Amino acid sequence: MAEYLTVLTTTDAAEKAQVLASSAVEAEVAACAQIDGPITSVYRWEGTVRADQEWRVLYKTTTERYPELEAHIRSVHDYDTPEIIATPVTHGSDAYLSWVSAETAKG
């Protein structure tokens, strides 16, 4: 299993993305969170194909902290079924990954 992850979620307002990002970093379950958008998400929900504007939040964390990050996102997010997708980081600079470890270390 990878030691580091990027974790993705989306939300429907820039202000909500800012809260999702900053609260996770403050809680030390993510070392960093980047916000981009607006993006257009096309998806099927309750039998209807929809296209909505969203903002994407990309977190950097460790595999060890993932369960707490997921719980944090669920507790802050207002979607019924928020997108929470984790992708393993297979390579990265030693200095950056060490920083991610230090920023998310349980203390």
N, C-alpha and C positions, 0 to 999 in steps of 0.2 A: 504494500500500500504506500502511496506517496506520502511524504512527510508534510508537504505544503499543498494548499488548494487556493483556487480562485472560486468565489461563490457569487452567483448572479441572482438578482431579483429585479423586478420592475414595479413601478407605481405610476399613478395617473397625474401627478403634480410635482413640479420641481421642489416645492416646499416639503412635500412628503419624502422625497428622495433625500433631501438634506437631513431630515430627522432620522431616517433609516441609517444613513451613512454616519453621521456624527455620533449618534447614540451607541452604535456598535463599537466605534473606536474608543469612545469614552468608557465603555464597559470592558474594554481590552479583550474582546472576542474577535476583533479584526485589527490588524496593524494599520490598515489603510483602506479607504473606500473611495472609489472614483465614480462620479456621476456623469453620464452623458445623455444627451437628448435635446430636444424631443426626438423620439423615434416613432415610427408607425408600426404597431403590432397588429397582425391579421391573425385571427383565431376563431375557433368555433366555441361558443358558450351557450349552454342551454338550447342547443339545436339551431342556433343562428350564427352565421358567419359575420364577424364584426371587424372593424378596423378602427382602432383608437390610438390616440397620442399617449405615449408613455415616456418615462425617464428610467434609464437603466442604472442600477447601482452594482458595481463590481468590487467585492471585498477581497482582501488578501489575508489569509489566516493559515493556521496549522491544522493538520488532520485531528490532532488532539482537541483543539478548541471548536471543531465543527459542530458537535452537538449543541454546545452553548450558543454558538452563532445562529444556528437554525432556530433554536428556541427563542432567541432574542428577536429575530426577524418576525417570527410568528406572533410574538407578543406586541410588537410595535405596528405591524402591517395591518391595514384595514380591508384587504381583499379576503374573500371567503376562501380562496385557494391561491395563495401567492406562489408565484414562480420562485422556487429555490433550487438552483442547480449548482452542484459542485464539480469542478474540473481539476484533475490532478496537475500539479506543476511538475513536469518531468526534468526540467533544467532551469537554472537561474544562477545569478552571480552569488558567490558565497557571502559577500558583504550584505547584499540585499536580503537574502534568506535568513541570515543571522539576525538582521534587524527585525524581520517579521517574527522570528522566534522570541526575541527580547521583548517586543511590544505586546505579545500575546501570552507571555509567561504568567502562569498563575502565581500571584504573589501575595 
